[in-house]
Amino acid sequence: MLKKLTGKVRLILVFSFSYLLDFGECLAFRSKPQPTPYHDFDYFIFSQRWPLTTCAEWEATKSGNTCNLPQDKHLWTIHGIWPTKTGQEGPLFCPSSIHFNPDELAPIINDLTTYWVNVEANTKLNSFWAHEWKKHGTCASVLPLLDSVTNYFRMGLKWNRDYDIASILSKEGIEPGNSYDVATIYNAIKNSINKEPSIQCVIDKETKESYISEIRICLDKNFQVIDCNPTNPIHRIRFGLNTNCSQKKQVQYIASITPTSDTNYRTIEKEYIDYQGEYEGHMRYLSLYNFLWTLMWLTL
Ligand SMILES: *[C@@H]1O[C@H](CO)[C@@H](O)[C@H](O)[C@H]1NC(C)=O
């Protein structure tokens, strides 16, 4: 009887604490991107990802997650074209009369499934594209060349061919399956496009290893490559090069995901695609939550 009651109380406490924390998180921690009521932007960030790193992150997020990977094991795939205002993230989720209609992707569906692959296999086929359209495409659509779902995705495919990261790196002898100083990778890209790129990594919290995950280049509204502005919070730069990768240790450019290495990725930073500050907020929330939870189990 007493045990039952304790169980109930415990449950109620856990729930009320998690509500409290959710509430606190809303107030203090989470800075979820808000829809912007305007389309004003200065340039584009074109973000390409190393799909194996994305896959490792995805598999680490939840057991049972599976990945789509392109046949061509050297392909860097598209993440998105992100209209950006100098010094800030976004605009995002702009008001637009153009709704995402997957039928419009029919003519380019084969290219999209290869070059703009939705790595997260156990999600709806169109979910990744729908997300990129709603979050970024709606804002880009004020430019004539990007004024439809098809045009937005076609432009991404074109830029993926124009700025072929795998061959840029390969020309400098940078190949998957090795680790490099991020400066080596950075300079290979910079020397090829003659502008400053931005490079993102994710970290394995346990081993502290860095994995290269994204390479971004920036283009103006005439689609000319420009320097990526390191002050934009979206790049999360700490110091030195326009990268959030470790500049003290080499970064991994992985060639495969082996089942044995799977556990290594369990603790990899969950990717909160480009939600500024959300990751930090979430980790704080999690550790606080775990702490309180443990406390309750110990005391009750
Ligand atoms: C680097 O930035 C990306 C995206 O902006 C983020 O997902 C990743 O967690 C960051 N990595 C580090 C090591 O801070």
The ligand as a MOL file (V3000), in Angstrom:
LIG
                    3D

  0  0  0     0  0            999 V3000
M  V30 BEGIN CTAB
M  V30 COUNTS 14 14 0 0 0
M  V30 BEGIN ATOM
M  V30 1 C 28.8840 23.5780 -34.7160 0
M  V30 2 O 27.7550 24.1440 -35.3400 0
M  V30 3 C 26.7960 23.2050 -35.7720 0
M  V30 4 C 25.7140 23.8790 -36.5650 0
M  V30 5 O 25.7340 25.2400 -36.4990 0
M  V30 6 C 26.2220 22.4930 -34.5710 0
M  V30 7 O 25.2660 21.5360 -34.9690 0
M  V30 8 C 27.3630 21.8050 -33.8280 0
M  V30 9 O 26.8660 21.2050 -32.6770 0
M  V30 10 C 28.4620 22.8090 -33.4820 0
M  V30 11 N 29.5910 22.0640 -33.0030 0
M  V30 12 C 30.3060 22.4320 -31.9460 0
M  V30 13 C 31.4950 21.6070 -31.6810 0
M  V30 14 O 29.9980 23.3790 -31.2430 0
M  V30 END ATOM
M  V30 BEGIN BOND
M  V30 1 1 1 2
M  V30 2 1 1 10
M  V30 3 1 2 3
M  V30 4 1 3 4
M  V30 5 1 3 6
M  V30 6 1 4 5
M  V30 7 1 6 7
M  V30 8 1 6 8
M  V30 9 1 8 9
M  V30 10 1 8 10
M  V30 11 1 10 11
M  V30 12 1 11 12
M  V30 13 1 12 13
M  V30 14 2 12 14
M  V30 END BOND
M  V30 END CTAB
M  END
